[in-house]
Structure formats: C-alpha cells, structure tokens
Amino acid sequence: MAFQYDQKTISAVDTEKNIRIRGSTKFYDIADEFFFVYKSPNLEFEFSATELREKRSLLVNGQLVESLVATACFIVEPSIRKGLTNALRGETIDQKNYEDIKNDVVVGMFTLSTRGGKLLSTVPDYRVEFVKKP
C-alpha cells in the first residue's frame, strides 16, 4: 500500500510500512523553510523542505482569479542525512536503506503536499524534488 493522506492528523501515512510524515511542531526561526518529521517504529528524525509558489489562474465561483499556489516541494537532502545521523546516534546506514528512506520521504511528501492528490486538480504539474540547499 502507498501513502495515504490523513486529514485528521494532517500527515501522510503508509500503514503497510508503518511510516508517518507530518509537519514538525517545533518552532524554527528560518524563513521559507519548513520542517517535517519522518517516523517509523524504529526511527524518527526531522528534515526540511522549501516550497515554490507561482501565480496561477484559478476558477473560483465561476470567475478567473490569479493566485499564488504551491507548484513544487524541494526537500533539502542534507537535512535528511543530518536527521538520520542524529537519530542513529552516529551509526552508519547502508546506501540501500538510505535510498529506501529517501524514496519514502518523496512519496510521503507528495501525498502530504498535495493533500492526498486534491491539489492536483488545480496544479496537475506539482512535483517533489531533492535539493542540496534551500
């Protein structure tokens, strides 16, 4: 099973792998960077992402309205590695497990950012990518 959007907890959940991705509740005084929590039964860490917003014409109540909408999520890859290193207390993680976690983060963030696909009706080209810096 893939990630599903849980509206009650505002998170992306993969019940098969028992993974949840949600926004962090910690306060960070960093503009334009958002923080998220990856949680599985044996691992929990924070990572960050930024968002690209573009002006788009939307049909609202029968009228075209220009609005800034999120069109992409950029996950800061070094924040995943740092979060994993902290969570594992310096132990190393093999490359395959790291790639599996990165894949789960991408799919989970797509689900979370698009609210389970609801956003795709207004932004069908929404994308999630990794970046080295915000």
For each residue, the residues with C-beta under 8 A, 3 or more apart:
1: 4 14 15 16
2: 14 107 111
3: 12 13 14 19 21 107 108 110 111 112
4: 1 12 13 14 15 111 116
5: 11 12 13 111 112 114 115 116 117 118
6: 9 10 11 12 13 20
7: 10 115 116
8:
9: 6 13 20 22
10: 6 7 22 23 112
11: 5 6 20 21 22 23 112
12: 3 4 5 6 20 21 22 107 108 109 111 112
13: 3 4 5 6 9 19 20
14: 1 2 3 4 17 18 19 20 104 107 108
15: 1 4 18
16: 1
17: 14 40 104
18: 14 15 40 41
19: 3 13 14 38 39 40 104 108
20: 6 9 11 12 13 14 37 38 39 40
21: 3 11 12 36 37 38 39 104 105 108 109 111 112
22: 9 10 11 12 36 37 39 112
23: 10 11 34 35 36 37
24: 28 35 36 37 46
25:
26: 35 46
27:
28: 24 33 35
29:
30: 33 48
31:
32: 50 51 134
33: 28 30 48 49 50 76 134
34: 23 48 49 50 51
35: 23 24 26 28 46 47 48
36: 21 22 23 24 46 47 48 49 109 112
37: 20 21 22 23 24 44 45 46
38: 19 20 21 43 44 45 46 47 80 83 101 104 105 108
39: 19 20 21 22 43 44
40: 17 18 19 20 43 44
41: 18
42:
43: 38 39 40 84 87 88 101
44: 37 38 39 40 87
45: 37 38 80 83 84 86 87
46: 24 26 35 36 37 38 79 83
47: 35 36 38 75 76 79 80 83 105
48: 30 33 34 35 36 75 76 79 134
49: 33 34 36 73 74 75 76 109
50: 32 33 34 73 74 76 131 134
51: 32 34 70 72 73 74 113
52: 70 71 72 73 74
53: 68 69 70 71
54: 68 69 71
55: 66 67 68
56: 66 67 68 69 71 122 123
57: 64 65 66
58: 64 65 66 67 69 122
59: 62 63 64 65
60: 63 64 65
61:
62: 59
63: 59 60
64: 57 58 59 60
65: 57 58 59 60
66: 55 56 57 58
67: 55 56 58
68: 53 54 55 56
69: 53 54 56 58 122 123
70: 51 52 53 73 113 119 123 126
71: 52 53 54 56 123 125 126 127
72: 51 52 126 127 128 129
73: 49 50 51 52 70 109 110 113 126 127 128 129
74: 49 50 51 52 128 129 130 131 134
75: 47 48 49 79 80 105 106 109 128 129 130 131
76: 33 47 48 49 50 79 80 130 131 132 133 134
77: 80 81 102 130 131 132
78: 81 82 132 133
79: 46 47 48 75 76 82 83
80: 38 45 47 75 76 77 83 84 101 102 105
81: 77 78 84 85 98
82: 78 79 85 86
83: 38 45 46 47 79 80 86 87
84: 43 45 80 81 87 88 93 98 101
85: 81 82 88 90
86: 45 82 83 89
87: 43 44 45 83 84
88: 43 84 85 91 92 93
89: 86
90: 85
91: 88
92: 88
93: 84 88 97 98 101
94: 97 98
95: 98 99
96: 99 100
97: 93 94 100 101
98: 81 84 93 94 95 101 102
99: 95 96 102 103
100: 96 97 103 104
101: 38 43 80 84 93 97 98 104 105
102: 77 80 98 99 105 106 130
103: 99 100 106 107
104: 14 17 19 21 38 100 101 107 108
105: 21 38 47 75 80 101 102 108 109
106: 75 102 103 109 110 128 130
107: 2 3 12 14 103 104 110 111
108: 3 12 14 19 21 38 104 105 111 112
109: 12 21 36 49 73 75 105 106 112 113 128
110: 3 73 106 107 113 114 126 128
111: 2 3 4 5 12 21 107 108 114 116 117
112: 3 5 10 11 12 21 22 36 108 109 115
113: 51 70 73 109 110 119 126 128
114: 5 110 111 117 118 119 120 123 126
115: 5 7 112 118 119
116: 4 5 7 111
117: 5 111 114 120
118: 5 114 115 121
119: 70 113 114 115 122 123 126
120: 114 117 123 124 126
121: 118 124
122: 56 58 69 119
123: 56 69 70 71 114 119 120 126
124: 120 121
125: 71
126: 70 71 72 73 110 113 114 119 120 123
127: 71 72 73
128: 72 73 74 75 106 109 110 113
129: 72 73 74 75
130: 74 75 76 77 102 106
131: 50 74 75 76 77 134
132: 76 77 78
133: 76 78
134: 32 33 48 50 74 76 131
